Amino acid sequence: MVTYRMVRPKGDPMSPSVPFKKIQRSRLYDEIAEQIKKAIRSGQLKPGDRLPSERELSQAFDVGRPAVREALRLLSAMDLIVINMGKKGSVVKETDVTRYMSAIREQLSWLIKTDKRGLHELWEVRKYIELGIAHSAATNSTKKEINKLEQLMKAMEASSNDIHKYFELAVEFHETLALASKNKIFYIVWGMFEDILLKGYLPIIDDLFPEGPGKLLEANRLLLKAIKSKDSEAINKAMELHANDENLFSSDPHRKRKEK
């Protein structure tokens, strides 16, 4: 086993030492990339750290330079490193959460199209995401954000006879809650779920809510009241009510049409 010290561009003397193992498998570049990827995930390699030069990596892994070069190209395609050929050594990139979420969004969209239960399962996960957002918003929301939620609630109440206008305002209401959580992962995940689910709701929204948004409005009204009072139990009850009223896809997305 050969150990090489990573060199930070800024000359940080505390750069980590990462042990690399000699390669055993036939697809050498895969194993090289996997070891470097594990070092990044574990924190041994941090954003801004430089990898050893191509020549040094070749010696560390006991492989030819073409395999190292291919591994670096693979890591670059994963957006994990910026390639610098020669003595400088490639650099580990900052993690971009939104890029990973975009990939997940594509996978979930495909799941919904190919799996009959996909939409309901997505709704079920979203239910708990929104519950977490509500509790976090109760703790972290500012007075300005509460004021905006109150204004949106008044607009939602004024639009109680127009399901399309109400839905537009309700999406903004929950987006404001997600922002008020002060957790960017909550916000990104909420946006991803909302975008996918709305594509399922909007084409048949009139059939789904023939009586208007009355129940949904009441659940959101109770939710805002609970968040303002920071009442955890009331938040749970309001979110359960909201989720149950909105779960129109649990078995048959067209059941409202059949009941009319």
ZIBELWO-V550214 format. One record per pair of residues at least 24 apart in sequence whose ideal C-beta (glycine too) atoms are under 10 Angstrom apart, sorted by the first residue. I is the first residue (numbers start at 0). J is the second residue. If there is no record, write none. Layout:
I J
I J
This chain:
0 59
1 51
1 55
1 56
1 58
1 59
1 60
1 61
2 59
3 50
3 51
3 52
3 55
3 56
3 58
3 59
3 88
4 51
5 38
5 43
5 44
5 45
5 47
5 48
5 49
5 50
5 51
5 88
5 91
6 48
6 49
6 50
6 51
6 52
6 87
6 88
7 45
7 46
7 47
7 48
7 49
7 90
7 91
8 47
8 48
8 49
8 87
8 88
8 90
9 47
11 45
11 47
11 48
14 43
14 44
14 45
14 47
14 48
14 49
15 41
15 42
15 43
15 44
15 45
15 48
16 43
17 41
17 43
17 44
17 48
17 50
17 51
17 59
18 43
18 59
19 51
19 55
19 56
19 58
19 59
19 60
19 61
20 59
20 60
20 61
21 59
21 60
21 61
21 62
22 60
22 61
22 62
22 66
22 70
26 66
26 69
26 70
27 60
27 61
27 62
27 63
27 65
27 66
27 67
27 69
27 70
28 60
28 62
28 65
28 66
28 67
28 68
28 69
28 70
28 71
28 72
28 73
28 74
29 66
29 69
29 70
29 73
30 60
30 62
30 66
30 70
31 56
31 57
31 59
31 60
31 62
31 66
31 67
31 68
31 69
31 70
31 71
31 73
31 74
32 66
32 67
32 69
32 70
32 71
32 72
32 73
32 74
32 75
32 76
32 77
32 79
32 80
33 70
33 73
33 74
34 59
34 60
34 70
35 60
35 67
35 70
35 71
35 73
35 74
35 79
35 80
35 89
35 91
36 70
36 73
36 74
36 77
36 79
36 80
38 91
39 74
39 77
39 79
39 80
39 91
39 92
39 94
40 79
40 94
44 79
44 80
44 90
44 91
45 91
45 93
46 79
46 90
46 91
46 92
46 93
46 94
47 90
47 91
47 92
47 93
48 80
48 88
48 89
48 90
48 91
49 80
49 81
49 83
49 87
49 88
49 89
49 90
49 91
50 74
50 80
50 82
50 83
50 87
50 88
50 89
50 90
50 91
51 86
51 88
51 89
52 83
52 84
52 85
52 86
52 87
52 88
52 89
53 82
53 83
53 84
53 85
53 86
53 87
53 88
53 89
54 85
54 86
54 88
55 86
55 88
56 88
56 89
96 183
96 184
96 187
96 188
97 183
97 187
97 190
97 191
99 187
100 184
100 187
100 188
100 190
100 191
101 187
101 191
103 187
103 188
103 191
104 187
104 188
104 190
104 191
104 192
104 194
104 195
107 191
107 192
107 194
107 195
107 196
108 191
108 194
108 195
108 198
110 195
111 195
111 196
111 198
111 199
116 248
116 249
116 250
117 195
117 199
117 248
118 195
118 196
118 198
118 199
118 200
118 248
118 249
118 252
119 246
119 247
119 248
119 249
119 250
119 252
120 248
121 191
121 192
121 195
121 196
121 199
121 248
122 192
122 195
122 196
122 199
122 242
122 245
122 246
122 247
122 248
122 249
123 242
123 246
123 248
123 249
124 188
124 192
125 188
125 189
125 191
125 192
125 193
125 195
125 196
125 242
125 245
126 192
126 238
126 239
126 241
126 242
126 243
126 245
126 246
127 238
127 242
128 177
128 184
128 185
128 188
128 189
128 191
128 192
128 193
129 173
129 176
129 177
129 185
129 188
129 189
129 192
129 193
129 222
129 238
129 241
129 242
129 245
130 234
130 235
130 237
130 238
130 239
130 241
130 242
131 180
131 182
131 185
131 188
131 189
131 238
132 173
132 176
132 177
132 178
132 179
132 180
132 182
132 185
132 186
132 188
132 189
132 238
133 173
133 176
133 177
133 179
133 180
133 222
133 223
133 225
133 226
133 231
133 234
133 235
133 237
133 238
133 241
134 180
134 225
134 226
134 229
134 231
134 234
134 235
134 238
135 176
135 177
135 179
135 180
135 181
135 182
135 185
135 226
136 173
136 175
136 176
136 177
136 178
136 179
136 180
136 181
136 182
136 185
136 222
136 223
136 226
136 229
136 234
137 176
137 179
137 180
137 222
137 225
137 226
137 227
137 228
137 229
137 230
137 231
137 233
137 234
138 179
138 180
138 181
138 226
138 229
138 231
139 178
139 179
139 180
139 181
139 182
140 175
140 176
140 178
140 179
140 180
140 181
140 226
140 227
140 229
141 179
141 181
143 179
144 175
144 176
144 178
144 179
144 180
144 181
144 226
145 175
145 179
145 223
145 226
145 227
147 171
147 172
147 175
147 178
147 179
148 172
148 173
148 175
148 176
148 179
148 219
148 222
148 223
148 226
148 227
149 223
149 227
150 175
151 175
151 176
151 219
151 223
152 216
152 219
152 220
152 222
152 223
152 224
155 212
155 215
155 216
155 219
155 220
155 223
156 216
156 219
156 220
158 211
158 212
158 216
159 211
159 212
159 213
159 215
159 216
159 217
160 211
160 212
160 213
161 211
161 212
162 204
162 205
162 207
162 208
162 209
162 210
162 211
162 212
162 215
163 201
163 204
163 205
163 208
163 212
164 212
165 204
165 208
165 211
165 212
165 213
165 215
165 216
165 219
166 197
166 200
166 201
166 204
166 208
166 212
166 215
168 212
168 216
168 219
169 212
169 215
169 216
169 219
169 241
169 245
170 194
170 197
170 200
172 219
172 222
172 223
173 219
173 222
173 241
176 219
176 222
176 223
176 226
179 226
196 245
196 248
199 247
199 248
199 252
200 245
200 247
200 248
200 252
202 252
203 247
203 252
203 253
203 255
203 256
204 247
205 255
205 256
206 247
206 252
206 253
206 254
206 255
206 256
206 257
206 258
206 259
207 245
207 247
207 248
207 252
207 253
207 254
207 255
207 256
208 244
208 245
208 247
208 255
209 255
209 256
209 258
209 259
210 255
212 244
213 244
214 240
214 241
214 243
214 244
214 245
215 240
215 241
215 244
215 245
216 241
216 244
217 241
217 244
218 242
218 243
218 244
218 245
219 244
